[in-house]
Amino acid sequence: MYLLVALMSIAILGLILCGILVELRPGLSKRLRPWYRPALGTQLVAFVIAQLGLLLLGISDALAAPETVAAAGGLAEISTGRGLAIIGAGIPTGLSTIGAGIAVGPIGAASLAAITEKPETLGRTLIYLGLAEGIAIYGLVISILLLNKI
């Protein structure tokens, strides 16, 4: 497991250093072009393989662990099924937040451009931004409803 963590750390460090190098010296990237893309691809593949390995090792460790009981607070036992149910209840919030972020970016940029040209469109653009942000709130509501069922 430590080998996978080391592999993942080296791969992500290589990606970061290559990005910094190309950002600081854009002219240098043209000389490095023959090896630059394959090196980044190799580092990215190593990172993904290490991430999958950690995921598989982490799942096997979690499944091998005995069930735990909360000592205080009167909470029920946390089993693998209950833990997965809690994770499943959190997924709608995470995915809807990502979706709202993807939606708000272009809408916000277009809103600023529209407001710059016609300031009277401010109210309409705020409504569009609110609708895009509502996606995240819908996911939060679904997660709260799911948590009430657990």
C-alpha positions as CSV (number, residue, x, y, z in Angstrom):
1,M,0.0,0.0,0.0
2,Y,2.9,2.4,0.7
3,L,4.3,1.6,-2.7
4,L,1.0,2.8,-4.3
5,V,1.0,6.0,-2.2
6,A,4.6,6.7,-3.2
7,L,3.8,6.0,-6.9
8,M,0.8,8.3,-6.7
9,S,2.8,11.0,-5.0
10,I,5.6,10.8,-7.5
11,A,3.1,10.9,-10.5
12,I,1.2,13.9,-9.2
13,L,4.5,15.7,-8.3
14,G,5.7,15.1,-11.8
15,L,2.5,16.5,-13.3
16,I,2.7,19.6,-11.1
17,L,6.4,20.2,-11.9
18,C,5.8,19.8,-15.7
19,G,2.9,22.2,-15.5
20,I,5.0,24.8,-13.5
21,L,7.9,24.4,-16.0
22,V,5.7,25.0,-19.0
23,E,3.9,27.9,-17.3
24,L,7.2,29.6,-16.4
25,R,9.0,28.9,-19.7
26,P,6.4,28.6,-22.5
27,G,9.2,28.6,-25.1
28,L,10.8,25.7,-23.5
29,S,7.8,23.5,-24.1
30,K,8.4,23.6,-27.8
31,R,11.9,22.1,-27.4
32,L,10.5,19.5,-24.9
33,R,7.5,18.7,-27.2
34,P,8.8,15.2,-28.3
35,W,8.9,13.8,-24.8
36,Y,6.5,16.1,-23.0
37,R,3.2,14.6,-24.0
38,P,4.2,10.9,-23.5
39,A,5.7,11.8,-20.1
40,L,2.5,13.5,-19.0
41,G,0.4,10.6,-20.3
42,T,2.6,8.1,-18.4
43,Q,2.4,10.1,-15.2
44,L,-1.4,10.4,-15.5
45,V,-1.8,6.7,-16.2
46,A,0.5,5.9,-13.2
47,F,-1.6,8.2,-11.0
48,V,-4.9,6.6,-12.1
49,I,-3.6,3.1,-11.6
50,A,-2.3,4.0,-8.1
51,Q,-5.6,5.6,-7.2
52,L,-7.5,2.5,-8.3
53,G,-5.1,0.3,-6.3
54,L,-5.6,2.4,-3.2
55,L,-9.4,2.3,-3.8
56,L,-9.3,-1.5,-4.0
57,L,-7.0,-1.9,-1.0
58,G,-9.1,0.6,1.0
59,I,-12.3,-1.3,0.3
60,S,-10.8,-4.6,1.2
61,D,-9.5,-3.1,4.5
62,A,-12.9,-1.6,5.2
63,L,-14.7,-4.9,4.5
64,A,-12.2,-6.8,6.7
65,A,-12.6,-4.5,9.7
66,P,-15.1,-5.5,12.4
67,E,-18.2,-3.5,12.9
68,T,-17.8,-0.7,15.3
69,V,-20.3,0.4,17.9
70,A,-20.5,4.0,19.1
71,A,-19.5,4.2,22.8
72,A,-21.5,7.3,23.6
73,G,-24.5,9.0,22.2
74,G,-26.7,5.9,21.8
75,L,-26.0,5.6,18.1
76,A,-26.8,2.4,16.3
77,E,-24.1,0.1,15.0
78,I,-22.3,1.3,11.9
79,S,-22.1,-1.6,9.5
80,T,-20.8,-1.7,5.9
81,G,-24.3,-1.4,4.6
82,R,-25.1,1.6,6.7
83,G,-21.8,3.3,5.8
84,L,-22.5,2.8,2.1
85,A,-26.0,4.1,2.6
86,I,-24.6,7.3,4.2
87,I,-22.2,7.6,1.3
88,G,-25.1,7.1,-1.1
89,A,-27.0,9.8,0.6
90,G,-24.1,12.3,0.2
91,I,-23.6,11.5,-3.5
92,P,-26.6,13.7,-4.7
93,T,-25.2,16.7,-2.9
94,G,-21.7,16.2,-4.4
95,L,-22.9,15.6,-7.9
96,S,-25.4,18.4,-7.9
97,T,-22.8,20.8,-6.5
98,I,-20.5,19.9,-9.3
99,G,-23.3,20.4,-11.8
100,A,-24.2,23.8,-10.3
101,G,-20.5,24.9,-10.5
102,I,-20.4,23.8,-14.2
103,A,-23.6,25.8,-14.8
104,V,-22.7,28.9,-12.9
105,G,-19.4,29.5,-14.6
106,P,-20.6,30.2,-18.1
107,I,-23.8,31.8,-16.9
108,G,-21.9,34.2,-14.7
109,A,-19.5,35.1,-17.5
110,A,-22.4,35.7,-19.9
111,S,-24.2,37.7,-17.2
112,L,-21.3,40.0,-16.7
113,A,-21.0,40.6,-20.4
114,A,-24.7,41.3,-20.7
115,I,-24.7,43.6,-17.8
116,T,-21.8,45.5,-19.2
117,E,-23.6,46.1,-22.5
118,K,-27.1,46.6,-21.0
119,P,-27.2,47.3,-17.2
120,E,-31.0,46.9,-17.1
121,T,-30.6,43.1,-17.6
122,L,-29.2,42.7,-14.1
123,G,-32.5,41.3,-12.7
124,R,-32.9,38.8,-15.5
125,T,-29.3,37.5,-15.2
126,L,-29.6,37.1,-11.4
127,I,-32.7,34.9,-12.0
128,Y,-30.6,32.7,-14.4
129,L,-27.8,32.5,-11.8
130,G,-30.3,31.6,-9.1
131,L,-31.8,28.8,-11.3
132,A,-28.3,27.4,-11.9
133,E,-27.5,27.5,-8.2
134,G,-30.8,25.9,-7.4
135,I,-29.4,22.6,-8.8
136,A,-27.2,22.3,-5.8
137,I,-30.1,23.0,-3.4
138,Y,-32.1,20.3,-5.0
139,G,-29.3,17.8,-4.4
140,L,-29.0,18.9,-0.8
141,V,-32.8,18.4,-0.3
142,I,-32.6,14.9,-1.8
143,S,-29.7,14.1,0.5
144,I,-31.6,15.3,3.6
145,L,-34.6,13.2,2.6
146,L,-32.4,10.2,2.1
147,L,-30.7,10.7,5.4
148,N,-34.1,10.7,7.1
149,K,-34.7,7.2,5.7
150,I,-31.5,5.7,7.0
